[in-house]
Amino acid sequence: MQSAIGVVVYQSQHLVDGLLVELSRRLRRRDLRLAGLVQHNEDDACTICGDMALEDLATGQRILISEQRGPGAGGCRLDPQGLAMSAGLAAASIGADDVDLVILNKFGKAEAEGGGLRDEFALAVGRGLPTLTAVGEALLPAWRAFAGDAWQRLEPTLGALEAWCVAQVAGRAGAGEKVSS
């Protein structure tokens, strides 16, 4: 079974994160069964970086994935334990029988370096599930090395993304897959 992969290519991570969070809300209102993760960002004027949390789309559980490194730190640090816990939740939801669509918040630096959510991407594609993600412009070469050419670049608008997701789910239903209406 071939999987459809949709990619939003972005320059601003925070904008695409918010876009995918809102998209997941809209898709839930359509009663689509989602798996994967979206990222919530909370800016904090008192720290170098705001909190980042991944939401498991199957359960709604949020896991903090950012570490505060203290007042002298020059940037944010990804919490590998939080990312691993989130990846486990995503893998469980992607492996479930009743999934319509997978959203994995991004193919980022961790994935480009061989870690992060690479296994979850492979699981979703291997199961033939429509999969949506975001890739930073600078990481497109790493994405292409990972995914090849079997993906579609999507307009970074809520309407375009929702239409693509709905069409993918409808296409699976037309092909005999079990999905909700």
N, C-alpha and C positions, 0 to 999 in steps of 0.2 A: 504494500500500500504506500502510495506517495504522499508526502506531507506538503502542505502549503506553508511557506514561511514568509511572513510579512515583516519588513524592517523599516523603522523610522530612523533616518539618519539625522543626527542632531549636532548642534554646536553648543547649546546650553543644556546641561544636565538637569538643572532644576525645572526648566520649562517642560522637558519631556517627561520627567517624573510625574509632575502634576497632571499632564495630559493623560498618561496611562492610568493614574488613579481615577480620574473622572470617567475615562472610558470604561473601566471595570465597574463603576457604579451604574452606568447606563446599561451595560450588558447584563448585569444582575437584574435590573428592572425588566429586562426582556426574558427573564427566567433562564438565561444560559448558564450552564454548569461550567464554572471556570476552575482552572488549576494554575498553579504558578505563583508568582510574586510581583507585587508592585511596591515602589519605594515612596515612603512619606518622609519629607524633610521639614524639620522645625528649625528655623533660624533663631539664634540666641545672640543678642547684642553683647552679652557678657563673656562670650567665649570665641575662640578662633573659628570653630566650626559648629554648626548646629547639629542637633541629633538627627540621625538617619535611622529609620526603621523599615524593615521589610514586612509587608502584610501577606500572609498566606491566603490566597484567594479562595481556597476551599473552606477554611475555618474562620477567617477574619482575624486570626491571631497575629499580633505584631511582635517582632523580635528586633531589639536594638542592635544595630550593626556598626555603630561608630564608637570610637574610644576617645575620651577627652584626655589629651596628653599634657595638660597643665598650661599655666599662663605663658611660659616661655616658648611653647611649641610653635612651629611655623606652619602647621597645617593639620588636617584631619588624618585619622588613621582608621582603617577598616578593622573591625573586630573579627578575627578569623573564627572565633567560637560562635559568635552570633550568626555569621554567614553560614557556617557548617550546620547550625541548628535550623536555619531557614531553608537551606538546601535539602535537608532531610524531610522537612514538611512538604516542600515542593515535590520531591521525588514521590512521596506517598500519595499526594493528590494527583500527580500526573499518571501514576500507575493504577489509579482507580478505574473501574469499568464505566462510570457514568460521566465522562468528561466531554464537553463540547469543544472547548478551546483552551489553549495554554497562552498565558502572558508571562514572559520572563523579563523583568524590568529593564535589563540591559546586558549586552555583551560588552563588558568593560575591561579594564586593565587586568583584573584577576583572571578573567576568562582568556584574554589574549596571551597571558603567561602560562596557560595550561591548567589553571585551577578554577576557583569560583563555581559557577553554575554550568560548566561545560558538560558534565554528566547529565544534568537535567535537560539541557538542550538536546543532547543525543537521545535521551529517553523519549522525549516528546516527539521528535522526528521519527524515531524508530517505531513508535506506536502509530504513526500516521496521523497525528493530531495537528490541526491547524495551530500554528505557533506565531505569536507576535512578539517582537522585541525591539529594542532601540540600540543603535550603534553610533558612537561618536565618529565624526568625520575622520579624525586622526587614526581611529582603529579599524577603518574599512579594510586595509590590507590584511590585518590579522583575521578579521571576520571572513574575508574571501578565502583565506588559507584554510579556515575551519569549515566553512559551509559550502564552498565552491560557488557555483552560479545558480543554484536552485533556490532562489529567493527573489522576492519582489520588493522594490523600494516603494514606500507608501508616502503619500502627502502627510505632513505632520499637522493635520487638523482633526478635530473630534469627529466631524461628519464623515470624512474620508475613512478614518480608521474604523468607525462603527459600521459603515457600509461594507468594508472589506471583511470584517469579522462575521457579520450576519450572512454575507454571501458564502463564506467558507463553511459555516455551519449548515446552511441550506444545501450547499453542494454535497456535503457528507450525507445529509438526510436523503437527498436524491439518489445517492449511490448505495443506499440501503443501510447506512449507519444508524444506530439508535441515538436520537437527539430529541430534546424537548422542543416544543413549538413555541 
